[in-house]
């Protein structure tokens, strides 16, 4: 009878610990969601931003085949 009570008590302790960690994890994820919910990654940059796709040598017309090959070589 005593060993059955020890097993039941250990099971309840594990259940309470698991439930507490699950609730803590859930509220941590909810806090992160609230923190980054209004974060707009795709807004236009402010200030003296430079266009990324501008080529270094603007006198030469861009060739779509060269750009495609460069795209495949970079693996992006």
Secondary structure, 3 states (H helix, E strand, C coil): CHHHHHHHHHHHHHHHHHHHHHHHHHHHHHHHHHHHCCCCCCCCCCCCCCCCCCCCCCCCCCCHHHHHHHHHHHCC
